[in-house]
Amino acid sequence: MDMSQEKLQERQKAAADAEAQAAKPVPSTRVAEPVIPQQSSAPAASSPAPTPTPSDVIESQRRAFSGILTRR
């Protein structure tokens, strides 16, 4: 066996080792968040806040931007 064959075998072995190393899973350093949300110790509200209608949203935005739009 000559030197070029030995170098070829060394490179193939190094490539196989690198491929085996890359296939291993990398451990995560992040802390996992709980799957189930934690219950708060505060008492629950009797009823949820009502969902605003689209016309309520439009009216609140009109009031918020009215000062900006009228200034010149």
N, CA, C and O atoms as a DFTB+ gen file, in Angstrom:
288 C
 N C O
     1  1       0.839      -1.182       0.000
     2  2       0.000       0.000       0.000
     3  2       0.890       1.253       0.000
     4  3       1.830       1.362       0.788
     5  1       0.587       2.155      -0.863
     6  2       1.404       3.359      -0.919
     7  2       0.791       4.472      -0.059
     8  3      -0.272       4.284       0.532
     9  1       1.446       5.604       0.009
    10  2       1.033       6.706       0.888
    11  2      -0.321       7.288       0.491
    12  3      -1.086       7.695       1.365
    13  1      -0.635       7.338      -0.802
    14  2      -1.907       7.919      -1.219
    15  2      -3.076       7.042      -0.771
    16  3      -4.134       7.566      -0.422
    17  1      -2.906       5.725      -0.774
    18  2      -3.960       4.828      -0.300
    19  2      -4.164       4.991       1.202
    20  3      -5.303       4.992       1.669
    21  1      -3.084       5.130       1.963
    22  2      -3.181       5.314       3.405
    23  2      -3.892       6.633       3.726
    24  3      -4.743       6.673       4.615
    25  1      -3.556       7.695       3.021
    26  2      -4.199       8.984       3.248
    27  2      -5.679       8.926       2.885
    28  3      -6.515       9.518       3.566
    29  1      -5.999       8.202       1.799
    30  2      -7.388       8.049       1.396
    31  2      -8.174       7.327       2.482
    32  3      -9.290       7.729       2.810
    33  1      -7.605       6.270       3.039
    34  2      -8.278       5.521       4.104
    35  2      -8.428       6.375       5.360
    36  3      -9.457       6.298       6.031
    37  1      -7.431       7.182       5.689
    38  2      -7.520       8.066       6.852
    39  2      -8.633       9.095       6.652
    40  3      -9.403       9.370       7.572
    41  1      -8.712       9.655       5.461
    42  2      -9.755      10.645       5.185
    43  2     -11.146      10.009       5.227
    44  3     -12.090      10.616       5.733
    45  1     -11.276       8.785       4.697
    46  2     -12.560       8.102       4.731
    47  2     -12.978       7.797       6.167
    48  3     -14.148       7.937       6.521
    49  1     -12.006       7.376       7.000
    50  2     -12.305       7.102       8.406
    51  2     -12.692       8.384       9.134
    52  3     -13.618       8.382       9.946
    53  1     -11.987       9.482       8.848
    54  2     -12.312      10.767       9.474
    55  2     -13.702      11.231       9.044
    56  3     -14.458      11.761       9.858
    57  1     -14.042      11.036       7.772
    58  2     -15.366      11.424       7.287
    59  2     -16.443      10.568       7.947
    60  3     -17.500      11.087       8.305
    61  1     -16.201       9.283       8.112
    62  2     -17.171       8.400       8.759
    63  2     -17.347       8.785      10.225
    64  3     -18.466       8.776      10.738
    65  1     -16.248       9.123      10.902
    66  2     -16.330       9.550      12.303
    67  2     -17.119      10.864      12.425
    68  3     -17.928      11.021      13.340
    69  1     -16.881      11.797      11.508
    70  2     -17.587      13.078      11.545
    71  2     -19.074      12.867      11.274
    72  3     -19.917      13.523      11.886
    73  1     -19.396      11.958      10.364
    74  2     -20.796      11.674      10.059
    75  2     -21.489      11.035      11.265
    76  3     -22.635      11.361      11.572
    77  1     -20.792      10.129      11.941
    78  2     -21.368       9.490      13.129
    79  2     -21.577      10.521      14.232
    80  3     -22.585      10.478      14.938
    81  1     -20.632      11.447      14.384
    82  2     -20.753      12.490      15.403
    83  2     -21.913      13.426      15.086
    84  3     -22.637      13.844      15.990
    85  1     -22.094      13.758      13.811
    86  2     -23.172      14.663      13.412
    87  2     -24.538      14.024      13.594
    88  3     -25.529      14.732      13.776
    89  1     -24.609      12.705      13.550
    90  2     -25.889      12.017      13.686
    91  2     -26.364      11.962      15.134
    92  3     -27.535      11.679      15.386
    93  1     -25.479      12.227      16.082
    94  2     -25.860      12.196      17.497
    95  2     -26.711      13.414      17.840
    96  3     -26.435      14.511      17.354
    97  1     -27.748      13.242      18.672
    98  2     -28.553      14.403      19.069
    99  2     -27.759      15.339      19.976
   100  3     -26.948      14.897      20.790
   101  1     -28.000      16.605      19.823
   102  2     -27.328      17.625      20.633
   103  2     -28.241      17.968      21.807
   104  3     -29.403      18.316      21.592
   105  1     -27.751      17.879      23.034
   106  2     -28.612      18.214      24.175
   107  2     -28.955      19.697      24.174
   108  3     -28.120      20.544      23.857
   109  1     -30.181      19.990      24.529
   110  2     -30.645      21.369      24.546
   111  2     -30.199      22.055      25.823
   112  3     -30.141      21.436      26.886
   113  1     -29.885      23.336      25.712
   114  2     -29.519      24.109      26.893
   115  2     -30.686      24.947      27.377
   116  3     -30.595      25.614      28.408
   117  1     -31.804      24.912      26.619
   118  2     -32.983      25.679      27.011
   119  2     -33.770      24.905      28.058
   120  3     -33.769      23.674      28.073
   121  1     -34.433      25.637      28.922
   122  2     -35.285      25.033      29.925
   123  2     -36.661      24.845      29.305
   124  3     -37.228      25.772      28.727
   125  1     -37.183      23.646      29.431
   126  2     -38.487      23.360      28.848
   127  2     -39.582      24.094      29.606
   128  3     -39.563      24.161      30.835
   129  1     -40.528      24.640      28.869
   130  2     -41.662      25.305      29.490
   131  2     -42.697      24.248      29.846
   132  3     -42.801      23.235      29.154
   133  1     -43.460      24.460      30.903
   134  2     -44.457      23.460      31.269
   135  2     -45.514      23.318      30.179
   136  3     -45.920      24.297      29.553
   137  1     -45.945      22.092      29.970
   138  2     -46.943      21.821      28.954
   139  2     -48.310      22.325      29.408
   140  3     -49.069      22.884      28.617
   141  1     -48.611      22.123      30.679
   142  2     -49.890      22.556      31.237
   143  2     -49.668      23.896      31.917
   144  3     -48.805      23.994      32.790
   145  1     -50.417      24.934      31.550
   146  2     -50.222      26.233      32.194
   147  2     -50.540      26.150      33.688
   148  3     -51.476      25.468      34.104
   149  1     -49.758      26.842      34.458
   150  2     -49.948      26.860      35.902
   151  2     -51.176      27.687      36.260
   152  3     -51.416      28.739      35.667
   153  1     -51.936      27.221      37.212
   154  2     -53.101      27.956      37.693
   155  2     -52.617      29.094      38.588
   156  3     -51.732      28.900      39.422
   157  1     -53.186      30.254      38.415
   158  2     -52.805      31.371      39.266
   159  2     -53.519      31.228      40.610
   160  3     -54.584      30.619      40.703
   161  1     -52.921      31.791      41.627
   162  2     -53.522      31.697      42.954
   163  2     -54.606      32.757      43.160
   164  3     -55.337      32.710      44.149
   165  1     -54.713      33.715      42.229
   166  2     -55.731      34.756      42.346
   167  2     -57.107      34.164      42.028
   168  3     -57.224      33.264      41.196
   169  1     -58.131      34.667      42.687
   170  2     -59.464      34.144      42.393
   171  2     -59.881      34.478      40.966
   172  3     -59.569      35.549      40.445
   173  1     -60.583      33.552      40.355
   174  2     -61.016      33.743      38.972
   175  2     -62.156      34.754      38.912
   176  3     -62.967      34.843      39.834
   177  1     -62.211      35.509      37.827
   178  2     -63.286      36.480      37.635
   179  2     -64.596      35.726      37.408
   180  3     -64.596      34.594      36.924
   181  1     -65.694      36.357      37.758
   182  2     -66.980      35.684      37.640
   183  2     -67.354      35.455      36.180
   184  3     -67.963      34.434      35.859
   185  1     -67.007      36.375      35.297
   186  2     -67.297      36.182      33.878
   187  2     -66.199      36.851      33.067
   188  3     -65.639      37.865      33.486
   189  1     -65.893      36.285      31.912
   190  2     -64.841      36.895      31.099
   191  2     -65.301      38.227      30.513
   192  3     -66.498      38.487      30.387
   193  1     -64.343      39.050      30.166
   194  2     -64.653      40.352      29.577
   195  2     -65.334      40.139      28.235
   196  3     -64.962      39.226      27.496
   197  1     -66.320      40.959      27.904
   198  2     -67.015      40.776      26.629
   199  2     -66.086      41.081      25.453
   200  3     -65.241      41.974      25.525
   201  1     -66.255      40.344      24.400
   202  2     -65.465      40.550      23.194
   203  2     -66.014      41.757      22.453
   204  3     -67.212      41.822      22.177
   205  1     -65.146      42.723      22.125
   206  2     -65.646      43.916      21.431
   207  2     -66.095      43.571      20.013
   208  3     -65.503      42.724      19.343
   209  1     -67.136      44.237      19.581
   210  2     -67.627      44.055      18.217
   211  2     -66.745      44.852      17.273
   212  3     -66.037      45.756      17.717
   213  1     -66.768      44.546      15.998
   214  2     -65.950      45.314      15.052
   215  2     -66.262      46.807      15.068
   216  3     -65.359      47.629      14.909
   217  1     -67.530      47.163      15.258
   218  2     -67.859      48.592      15.288
   219  2     -67.277      49.255      16.540
   220  3     -66.895      50.424      16.491
   221  1     -67.202      48.522      17.667
   222  2     -66.563      49.067      18.871
   223  2     -65.079      49.320      18.623
   224  3     -64.538      50.341      19.048
   225  1     -64.434      48.398      17.943
   226  2     -63.002      48.539      17.659
   227  2     -62.768      49.733      16.741
   228  3     -61.864      50.535      16.976
   229  1     -63.570      49.847      15.712
   230  2     -63.426      50.964      14.776
   231  2     -63.634      52.294      15.489
   232  3     -62.890      53.248      15.260
   233  1     -64.637      52.358      16.347
   234  2     -64.913      53.602      17.076
   235  2     -63.762      53.958      18.012
   236  3     -63.387      55.128      18.104
   237  1     -63.193      52.973      18.708
   238  2     -62.087      53.276      19.622
   239  2     -60.856      53.731      18.846
   240  3     -60.132      54.616      19.301
   241  1     -60.609      53.133      17.674
   242  2     -59.482      53.567      16.851
   243  2     -59.722      54.967      16.292
   244  3     -58.790      55.766      16.207
   245  1     -60.956      55.270      15.911
   246  2     -61.270      56.603      15.400
   247  2     -61.000      57.650      16.469
   248  3     -60.440      58.708      16.183
   249  1     -61.406      57.347      17.724
   250  2     -61.165      58.300      18.810
   251  2     -59.677      58.444      19.090
   252  3     -59.201      59.546      19.361
   253  1     -58.934      57.331      19.028
   254  2     -57.507      57.375      19.321
   255  2     -56.741      58.166      18.270
   256  3     -55.806      58.895      18.603
   257  1     -57.127      58.029      17.004
   258  2     -56.403      58.685      15.930
   259  2     -56.986      60.039      15.543
   260  3     -56.407      60.735      14.709
   261  1     -58.087      60.421      16.111
   262  2     -58.697      61.681      15.693
   263  2     -57.781      62.877      15.944
   264  3     -57.719      63.791      15.121
   265  1     -57.083      62.880      17.054
   266  2     -56.168      63.983      17.326
   267  2     -54.999      64.007      16.391
   268  3     -54.528      65.081      16.016
   269  1     -54.517      62.849      16.003
   270  2     -53.373      62.767      15.093
   271  2     -53.772      63.213      13.703
   272  3     -53.033      63.946      13.047
   273  1     -54.928      62.780      13.253
   274  2     -55.350      63.070      11.890
   275  2     -55.761      64.519      11.694
   276  3     -55.630      65.041      10.587
   277  1     -56.254      65.185      12.731
   278  2     -56.720      66.553      12.571
   279  2     -55.619      67.584      12.764
   280  3     -55.790      68.735      12.364
   281  1     -54.485      67.204      13.369
   282  2     -53.375      68.142      13.564
   283  2     -52.646      68.362      12.262
   284  3     -52.388      67.420      11.513
   285  1     -52.314      69.617      11.995
   286  2     -51.518      69.934      10.811
   287  2     -50.724      71.156      11.053
   288  3     -49.982      71.595      10.174
